């Protein structure tokens, strides 16, 4: 599936970034793929922005490359992020466009806006994040969040707060239309930059 087919915007292509880091670390496709638990062919497609990784797979790739996922988010410095100029990011998953709403370098919290197509989401494999608290607010649509074995469906206007180090997944619970979700992490996902 291409990045465009998965709903990723052109500004959010992370494959080139991952490839540059892998090459800078002098690691082969096979080494990174094996360590991240994916196939060499799938990693190659991710690097060419011809496939999107699940959030869990992206986290493992970043761990293998010894970078934080936050380092992949490129947003302008400053306090104002204007509507219509949100920096596109790629946090893995399928059928989503995501935008960073907080300035790069903000360490106290991080806000991300996701636009998720029907059936799109983080992928089937549970993942966790290195933050103390995660806040989810459904701006529009329906979102199914699975924490451990429990699935909770959030409707427009619903909010959920949980510890993001708990294994979880999410997906749009709509049959048609877009689910728009605001995610807030505290502290911000780490970036060594």
C-alpha positions in Angstrom: 0.0 0.0 0.0 1.4 3.4 -0.9 1.6 6.3 1.6 -1.0 8.1 -0.5 -3.3 5.1 -0.5 -2.9 4.8 3.3 -4.1 8.4 3.7 -0.7 9.9 4.5 0.0 13.4 3.3 3.1 14.1 1.1 4.7 16.1 3.9 4.6 13.2 6.3 6.9 10.7 4.4 9.2 9.3 7.0 10.8 6.5 4.9 13.5 8.8 3.6 14.3 9.9 7.2 14.5 6.3 8.4 16.7 5.3 5.5 19.1 8.2 6.2 19.4 7.3 9.9 19.9 3.6 9.0 22.6 4.5 6.5 24.3 6.9 8.9 24.4 4.1 11.5 25.9 1.8 8.8 23.2 -0.8 9.3 21.8 -3.0 6.6 18.2 -3.5 5.8 18.5 -7.0 7.0 19.9 -6.0 10.4 17.2 -3.4 11.1 14.4 -5.6 9.8 15.5 -8.6 11.9 15.9 -6.5 15.1 12.5 -4.8 14.5 10.7 -8.1 13.8 9.7 -7.3 10.3 10.8 -8.5 6.9 13.6 -6.9 4.9 11.2 -6.4 1.9 8.6 -4.6 4.1 11.3 -2.3 5.6 12.5 -1.5 2.1 8.9 -0.5 1.1 8.7 1.6 4.3 12.0 3.4 3.4 10.7 4.1 -0.1 7.4 5.4 1.3 5.5 2.6 -0.5 4.1 1.1 2.7 3.2 2.3 6.2 4.3 0.6 9.4 2.0 0.0 12.3 2.7 2.2 15.3 4.2 -0.8 17.1 6.5 -1.6 14.1 7.6 2.0 13.8 8.4 2.1 17.5 10.6 -1.0 17.1 12.4 0.4 14.0 13.1 3.6 16.0 14.4 1.6 18.9 16.7 -0.4 16.6 18.0 2.8 15.0 18.4 4.3 18.5 16.2 7.3 17.8 13.0 8.4 19.5 9.9 8.5 17.5 9.7 12.2 18.5 12.8 12.9 16.3 10.7 12.1 13.2 8.3 15.0 13.9 9.5 18.2 12.2 7.6 21.2 13.3 8.6 24.8 13.3 9.9 26.3 16.5 7.7 28.9 18.2 4.5 29.1 20.0 1.9 29.5 17.2 0.9 26.7 14.9 -1.7 28.2 12.5 -4.7 26.3 11.2 -4.1 25.3 7.7 -0.3 25.2 8.3 -0.1 22.3 10.7 3.1 20.3 10.1 2.2 16.9 8.8 3.9 14.0 10.6 3.9 10.2 10.2 3.4 8.3 13.4 2.9 4.9 11.6 -0.5 3.3 11.3 -2.8 3.0 8.3 -5.4 5.3 6.8 -4.4 8.4 8.7 -3.2 11.9 8.3 -1.5 13.3 11.4 -0.4 16.8 12.3 1.7 18.2 15.1 -0.1 21.0 16.9 2.6 21.9 19.5 5.9 23.5 18.6 9.0 21.4 18.1 11.1 21.5 21.3 8.1 21.8 23.6 8.9 19.2 26.3 6.0 19.6 28.8 3.4 18.2 26.4 2.7 17.3 22.8 -0.5 17.5 20.9 -1.3 15.6 17.7 -4.4 15.9 15.5 -5.3 12.7 13.6 -7.7 12.3 10.7 -8.5 8.6 10.5 -10.4 7.0 7.6 -12.9 4.1 8.3 -11.0 1.1 9.6 -7.7 3.1 9.8 -5.7 3.3 13.0 -2.6 2.2 14.7 -2.6 -1.4 13.4 -3.5 -4.6 15.1 -0.3 -4.9 17.2 -0.5 -3.2 20.6 2.2 -0.6 21.4 3.2 1.6 24.3 4.7 5.1 24.5 7.3 6.7 26.8 5.0 9.3 28.4 3.3 9.6 31.8 -0.2 10.4 30.6 -2.1 10.3 27.3 -5.3 12.3 26.7 -7.6 11.5 23.8 -10.5 13.7 22.6 -12.8 12.7 19.7 -13.4 15.9 17.8 -15.7 14.1 15.3 -16.6 10.5 14.4 -16.0 7.4 16.5 -12.8 5.9 17.9 -12.3 2.4 19.3 -9.4 2.3 21.8 -8.3 -1.1 23.1 -6.3 -1.1 26.4 -5.2 -4.6 27.2 -8.2 -6.7 26.6 -10.8 -4.0 26.9 -12.2 -2.0 24.0 -13.8 1.3 24.6 -15.7 3.2 21.8 -15.5 6.9 22.1 -18.1 9.1 20.4 -17.8 12.7 19.3 -17.0 14.9 22.3 -15.8 11.9 24.5 -12.5 12.0 26.2 -10.2 9.3 27.6 -7.1 9.6 29.8 -4.8 6.7 30.4 -1.2 5.7 31.0 0.4 5.3 27.5 3.0 2.8 28.7 0.1 0.3 28.9 -0.2 -1.7 25.6 -2.9 -0.3 23.4 -4.3 0.1 19.9 -6.9 2.4 18.2 -9.0 2.5 15.1 -11.8 4.5 13.5 -15.1 2.9 14.3 -16.9 4.6 11.4 -18.1 2.8 8.3 -17.8 6.0 6.3 -16.5 9.5 7.0 -13.4 10.6 8.9 -12.8 10.4 12.6 -10.8 13.4 13.9 -9.0 12.9 17.2 -6.8 15.1 19.4 -4.1 13.3 21.3 -2.1 15.0 24.1 1.0 13.4 25.7 2.7 14.5 28.8 5.6 14.9 28.8 6.2 15.2 25.1 7.6 12.1 23.3 11.3 12.3 23.8 13.6 13.8 21.1 17.3 13.8 21.4 17.4 16.9 19.1 
